[in-house]
Amino acid sequence: MWWKVLLLIVGAPVVIYVALASIYGRAGLLERAFGPMDRAPVDFSTLELKASPNQYLVCPRELCVAQPHAPSPVFDASLEELRAAWFRVIERQARVTLLSSDSNEDQYEYEALTPVIHFPDTVTLRLLPANDGRSTIAIYSRSHYGHGDLGVNRRRIQGWLDELAQELATGR
């Protein structure tokens, strides 16, 4: 009998969400519930982190005024090699769409949908040259809805950086 109560508690919100999403569309439903998303372009040199923990920043100290959550890795690869490897990595990601790019700045904006509910997060990435022909990266992932993110943004970015390092190491 307890499982019926649990099923009702868990199942009712899911059924309501699916019904409303079919009426308004997923994006329309989220906007009605939480308001419009702020998708203003990110300038890493002036970026200020929000007070909420639903974001993750990896950035070279000389570029960002905000205290990054983790330092940017420096890759033993040219900027061109890093760019090619990045595009191979991002191409393999599920639920990720390119929103815009600025080739002058080597900066890219992506929408990444969370697993299960598919909340939209925005990820901004900038590829940068480093000393001695090497390269580095600035990347900022943030959720638009909710206060916390259960570590989704951190896991996403760390996973992508691990894949990028592996891609550069194997030269696929």
MOCOR-V238333 format. One record per residue. N is the residue number from 1. PSI is psi in whole degrees, 0 to 359 (999 if undefined). NEAR is the number of other C-alpha atoms within 12 Angstrom. D_LAST is the distance of its C-alpha to the last C-alpha in whole Angstrom. Layout:
n & psi & near & d_last
N & PSI & NEAR & D_LAST
N & PSI & NEAR & D_LAST
//
This chain:
n & psi & near & d_last
1 & 324 & 7 & 54
2 & 328 & 8 & 52
3 & 332 & 10 & 49
4 & 320 & 11 & 50
5 & 316 & 11 & 51
6 & 316 & 12 & 47
7 & 319 & 14 & 46
8 & 316 & 15 & 48
9 & 318 & 14 & 47
10 & 319 & 14 & 44
11 & 324 & 15 & 44
12 & 312 & 15 & 46
13 & 324 & 16 & 44
14 & 315 & 16 & 41
15 & 317 & 15 & 43
16 & 315 & 16 & 45
17 & 312 & 23 & 41
18 & 317 & 20 & 40
19 & 312 & 15 & 44
20 & 323 & 19 & 44
21 & 327 & 22 & 40
22 & 333 & 14 & 41
23 & 307 & 14 & 44
24 & 348 & 16 & 42
25 & 153 & 15 & 39
26 & 311 & 21 & 36
27 & 319 & 26 & 36
28 & 320 & 20 & 40
29 & 315 & 21 & 41
30 & 320 & 24 & 39
31 & 321 & 19 & 40
32 & 322 & 17 & 44
33 & 320 & 18 & 43
34 & 354 & 16 & 42
35 & 172 & 14 & 42
36 & 151 & 16 & 40
37 & 147 & 22 & 36
38 & 105 & 16 & 36
39 & 35 & 20 & 33
40 & 143 & 15 & 34
41 & 148 & 22 & 31
42 & 131 & 31 & 31
43 & 106 & 25 & 31
44 & 330 & 31 & 30
45 & 343 & 19 & 33
46 & 3 & 14 & 35
47 & 130 & 23 & 34
48 & 128 & 19 & 36
49 & 149 & 25 & 35
50 & 166 & 19 & 37
51 & 338 & 12 & 39
52 & 154 & 17 & 38
53 & 12 & 23 & 35
54 & 49 & 27 & 33
55 & 163 & 35 & 30
56 & 129 & 39 & 28
57 & 130 & 41 & 27
58 & 121 & 40 & 25
59 & 142 & 34 & 26
60 & 138 & 30 & 26
61 & 326 & 21 & 30
62 & 347 & 19 & 31
63 & 318 & 27 & 30
64 & 138 & 28 & 31
65 & 331 & 18 & 35
66 & 147 & 26 & 34
67 & 114 & 24 & 33
68 & 156 & 27 & 30
69 & 334 & 25 & 29
70 & 150 & 22 & 26
71 & 154 & 24 & 25
72 & 136 & 32 & 22
73 & 149 & 29 & 20
74 & 126 & 28 & 19
75 & 141 & 32 & 16
76 & 63 & 22 & 15
77 & 150 & 30 & 14
78 & 167 & 23 & 16
79 & 321 & 26 & 16
80 & 319 & 21 & 15
81 & 320 & 27 & 11
82 & 316 & 36 & 12
83 & 313 & 30 & 13
84 & 316 & 21 & 10
85 & 319 & 31 & 8
86 & 313 & 37 & 11
87 & 328 & 24 & 12
88 & 320 & 21 & 9
89 & 311 & 26 & 10
90 & 330 & 30 & 14
91 & 332 & 18 & 13
92 & 354 & 16 & 13
93 & 132 & 24 & 16
94 & 147 & 18 & 19
95 & 32 & 22 & 22
96 & 130 & 26 & 21
97 & 136 & 22 & 22
98 & 126 & 23 & 22
99 & 316 & 21 & 26
100 & 164 & 21 & 26
101 & 153 & 20 & 24
102 & 98 & 18 & 26
103 & 335 & 14 & 24
104 & 324 & 10 & 26
105 & 353 & 20 & 25
106 & 45 & 26 & 22
107 & 140 & 28 & 23
108 & 140 & 32 & 22
109 & 130 & 32 & 24
110 & 151 & 31 & 23
111 & 128 & 31 & 25
112 & 122 & 31 & 24
113 & 134 & 29 & 26
114 & 154 & 28 & 27
115 & 159 & 18 & 27
116 & 282 & 10 & 30
117 & 341 & 19 & 33
118 & 43 & 23 & 30
119 & 140 & 29 & 32
120 & 126 & 35 & 30
121 & 155 & 38 & 28
122 & 136 & 40 & 27
123 & 126 & 42 & 24
124 & 132 & 42 & 24
125 & 138 & 42 & 21
126 & 128 & 39 & 22
127 & 136 & 40 & 19
128 & 143 & 34 & 21
129 & 151 & 27 & 21
130 & 183 & 23 & 22
131 & 154 & 14 & 24
132 & 38 & 13 & 23
133 & 10 & 17 & 20
134 & 181 & 22 & 18
135 & 164 & 29 & 18
136 & 186 & 38 & 19
137 & 145 & 43 & 20
138 & 133 & 43 & 23
139 & 134 & 44 & 22
140 & 118 & 47 & 26
141 & 132 & 43 & 26
142 & 146 & 44 & 29
143 & 147 & 35 & 31
144 & 337 & 35 & 34
145 & 140 & 29 & 36
146 & 165 & 20 & 38
147 & 316 & 16 & 38
148 & 170 & 19 & 36
149 & 9 & 25 & 32
150 & 28 & 18 & 32
151 & 11 & 20 & 29
152 & 313 & 28 & 27
153 & 317 & 36 & 26
154 & 312 & 29 & 25
155 & 321 & 21 & 23
156 & 307 & 35 & 21
157 & 315 & 37 & 20
158 & 321 & 25 & 20
159 & 315 & 18 & 17
160 & 319 & 33 & 15
161 & 321 & 31 & 16
162 & 315 & 20 & 14
163 & 321 & 27 & 11
164 & 316 & 35 & 11
165 & 318 & 29 & 11
166 & 318 & 19 & 9
167 & 316 & 25 & 6
168 & 325 & 29 & 8
169 & 322 & 16 & 8
170 & 340 & 10 & 5
171 & 35 & 18 & 4
172 & 999 & 16 & 0
//
